[in-house]
Amino acid sequence: MTSPLAADTATQALPLRLFRGAQDRRHAKAMQEQLELIEAGLMTHLDFASPVADAPARYLMSAGGKRIRPVLTLLTSELGSGPNELVRRAAQAVEMTHLASLYHDDVMDDAKLRRGVPAAQTVWSNSVAILAGDLLFARASSLVSGMGEEAILLQARTFERLCLGQLHETVGPGEGDEPIAHYIQVLADKTGALIATAARMGVMFGEAPAEYADPVTEYGERIGVAFQLIDDVIDLSPKKEQTGKRAGTDLRAGVSTLPLLLLRERAASGVVEDRDLLARIDAGVAAIGDGADPALLDPEVEALRAHAVTRETEETARRWAADAVAALAPLPKSSVKRGLERMAESIVNREG
């Protein structure tokens, strides 16, 4: 498992990237102190007074993570009076909801790794991993329950979108659905919705002007989509030390990512080279499903990584990030707005 030092380093990195200059560095230090309070609170909230529950429930949190959602809640709270106990509680509830969804995703995707460590269901079992996720969802709801009707409704609607996104991803596009539009909506529901909620809760509980709530919500949803599109590019990266997985993990598992969907679109238009590459990928995925060595798709993973569809995916992510920044137009110029702009930039420039 990732050491506490590695986890601390991961949570420190993002605030440092968002603020530059002496004054902004002080801002980053203050945010890091708030993040440490949130981390400590998360560990307390993940205490279920049962060793059978505590170990799996704390497993993924202890593995580290970027903590994008808590950082965003803290940052948007500064559009008002800044972090307070309710802001920190909101950040904890959102991060706990995110962690819960990871347990369920990994079971459904039969993932082997998460954050560089074995996925929870490979350490325990599918049933234990699902129940650990359920415990986190329940505890997140408990946290929100004392924060007012608006927060409860926002949490419920966000949870609904997470479930709908997972369901639509599992079932796939229906008859008449455009596959790429369907895929983008899945990303908006599965990732964008919770990041948007993180941003909105910062405004709500930081006592910021109400007119800032919708712009930061739109910003959050758009950077969530951008984040996942960059993940599609990173999946094809050979830099295993950054991804924690072998290159093309999603491709080998038959997961439809944007590069593959774009390749299918091109193949359908009659481009011979694209049709041939797609046929080799489909045949390789089928063979792996029947027990073949996943390495047999190494040449196709490399070919897809070098293909124009992967560059197109990256460009699409950058457009979503640019639209997220544009949504911030109603916000006043400030270190907060600059931090949000840099967060969007850091998301599309990351390599892991």
N, C-alpha and C positions, 0 to 999 in steps of 0.2 A: 504494500500500500504506500501511496505517496506520503513522505514524512511531513510532520507539522511545519517544518521549515520551508519545504517546497510549497505547501499550501499557502503559507503566509506570503511567500514571494509572489505567487500568482495573484493574490488579492491586492498586493501592493502595486503591481505593475500598471494596472489600468489607471488609477488616480494620477500616477506620475506622468502618464502619456497625455492626460487631459489638460494639464496645467503647465504653463511655461513661464519663465521669468521669476524673479524673487518673490513678488507678491503672490503669484499663482502657485509657487512651490509651497508657500505657507498654507494656501488653500488646500493643496494636495495632502499636506500633513494633517490638517484638521479633518479632511474626509477619511484619511486612513484611520484616524482615531475613532471616528464614528463606525467605520467598517469593523474594527476590532470589537466594539460594543455589540454590533449586530452578530458577529461570529460567536461571541460568548453567549449571547442570548439564544442563538440557534442551538448550541449544544445543550443548554438548559431545557429548551422546549422539546428536544429530542430524547429526553429522559422519560422512559415509560415505566420505570420501577420494575423492570423485568429484563434480566440478561438475555432472554430469548428474543425479546423485541429490540433492545437497545443496540446490539451489535449490528444487525442488518439495517436498522433505521438510520444509524449514524454512518454507515459504510461509505456511501457516495459523497456525503458532505466532507468526511475526513480525507477523501481523495483529492480535495482541492477544487479548483474551478475559477473562472474569471470573475464571478459575482457581478456580471453586467447589470442584472436587475436591481440588486440593492444599491449599487453605485448610481444608477439612474434615478431611483427614488430619492436618494440623498441629494442628488444634484438638482432635481426639479423642485425639491422642497425649498431650495435657496432662492427660488423666484418669489418666495414669501418670507416667513420669519426663520426658515432653516430647520435643521434636524431637531426633533424632540422625541419624546417617548413614543408617541403615536406614529411618527414617521419611521422610527426604527422598527416598531412592531409591524407596520405595513410591509417594510422591506423584508423582514423575516418571513412573513406569511407568503409573500410572492416567491421568495427563494425556496421555501419549503414546498410550495406547489410545483415549482420547476423540478426540484429534486424528485418529488413523487412521480412526476410524469416520466422521468428517466428510467425508473425501475420498470414501469409498465412498458415503455417503448422497447427496452432491451429484451424483455420476455417475448414480446410480439415479433421483434426482428431477429430473435435468436442470436443476439449480439454476444461476442466473446469478450470484448474489452470495452471499458468505459473510463475515460480520463486516465488512460494508461494502466489501469488495474483490471483484473478479471471482473466481468459483469457479475452483479449480485447473484443472479440465478445459477451461475456456474460455481459459486462458492457455497450456496445453500441449495435452493431448488426454485423452480418456477413459482410454486405456491408461496414460499417464504418471501420471495422478491415482490410478488403481487401484494401480499399482505403488508409488507414493509411500506410499499407505495401508498396503500390505503391508509395506514397509520399516519403517514405524513400529510395526506390530503385532509384527514380528520383533524389533525392538530392545527393545520393552517386555517381551517374553518373555525376552530375554537378561538384562535387568535383574532380573527376578523369579527367574530360574533359580538365583541364588546366595543366595536368601533363605529357603530351607527348603521342605520338601514341602508344608506347609500353604498357603504363599503361592502355590506353583506350581499347586496344585489350585484355589485360589480364583480365580486369574487365568484358568485354563482354563475353569472353570464360568461365569465372568463373560463371557468371550469367546463361549462357547456361547449364552448368553442374548442377547447382542447380535445374533448371527447369526439366532437363532430369532425375535427381535422384528422384525428387518428382513424375514425371510422371511414371517412372518405378516402384516406390513403390506403386503407386495407382493402376496401371494395373496388377502388379504382374508378375511372371516369365511366359514366353511364352512356347509354346510346344517345348520340347527338351532342355529347360534351366534347369540347375542344381540349385535348390532353394537356397542353401547356397551361391554358387558363385554369384548368382543374388543379394542376400541380401547384401553381402560384397561390391559389385559394387555400390549399392544404397547408402551405407554408405560413400563410397569413393567420390561419386558425391555430396551428400547432405551436408556432413560435412567436409570430407578431402579436397575437392577442395578449399574451402574458407580459411581454416587454412593454406593450402599450399600457397595460394596467399598472405596471411598476412606475411608469412615468406619471400617469394620472394620479396615483395615490400620493406621490410626492407633492403635487399641487394641492390636493385635497387636505392633507394633514399638515402641510407646511404653511397653511393659511395664505396661499398665494392668490392673486386675483382670479376669479372664476373663469375669466375669458382666456386664461392660459391653458385650461384643461384640455380643450379640444385640439389645439395645435400640438401639444406634447404627446397626446394620444396618437394622433396621426403620425407624428415623428417616430414614436415607439414601434408602431406596427410596420412602418416601412423599413426601419433598420433591422427589424426581426426578419423580414423577407430577405433583405440584403445579406444578413448573417448566414442564412441557410443556403443561399445561392453560392456564397463564397465557400461554404462547406462542401458543396458539390465539386468545386474546383480542387479544394484541398484533398478530397477523397482520392483524387488521381495523382497526388503528389508522392514522389518516391521518398520523401523525407520522413521516415518512420519515427524518428525521434521527436518530431513535432506533432504528428497526428496520433501517435500511440497505436496505429493500425498499419497493416500492409497496404500499399497503394492499390486502389481499386476495390476496397472492401465492399462498398455498396454495389459496384458493378458485378462483382463475382457472385453476390447474393441475389442478383436479379432485381435490385431496387432501381426504380425509374427515377433518375436524377435529370436535371435540365440538359446537360450535355448529351445524354442518351436520347432524350425526347427530341432534341434538335436534330440529332443524327437520324432518328426515325423519320422525321419530317423531310429531311433532305433525300433520304433513300426512297421515300414514297414519290418524290418528284422525278425520280429516274436517274439520279447520279450513280453511275455504275460503281465507282470506288466506294461510295458511302453504302451502297446496297451490299457490297461484298463484306465490308467491315462489320456491318450490322449482322449479317448472316453468321459470321465467325463468332461474334459476341454471343448471339442467341444460342448457337450450338455449344459454345463453351459453358455458358450458364447452365444449360440443360445437363451437360456432362458432369459438372460440379455437383448439381443436384442429385445425380445418380451415384455420387461418391468419388468422382475423379479428383485428382490433385488440383487445388485452386491455381497453382502456378501455371497451368496450361494456358491461362488467359493473360499471362504477362505481356506477350507481344501486342495484344489488342488493347490492354490498359495503356501501354506506352503510345500506341497509335491514337487512341482517343484523347490522351493528354496533349498530344501535339496537334490535334485537329482544330480547325477553326471554330467548331462548336463550343470548345472549352473557352476560347477567348471571348466568344459571344456571350457565354454564361457570365464571365467576369465583367464584361461591359454592362450586362443587364443588372448585375448586382450594384455596379457603380451608379447606374441611373436611379435605382431604388434609393440608394443612399443620398444622392443629390436631391431627389424629391423629398426625402425626409428632412434635409436641411432647409429646403424651401418652405416646408410647413412651419418652420420656426419664425417666419417673417414677422408675426405679430409680437414676438417677444422683444423686450428692450435690449440694446447692446449692453453686454456685461460679461464677466468671467464665466457665468453660468451658460450663457448662450455660446460662448466660445468653446466651453467644455463639451457641450452637446454636439457642436459641429465637429470637434476633434474625435469624439466617440464614434460618430458615423465614419469618419476617415479611418480610424484605427480598425474598425470592423472590416472594411473592404480591403485593407492593406495587410491583414494578418496572414500568417502562413501556418497556423496551427490552432 
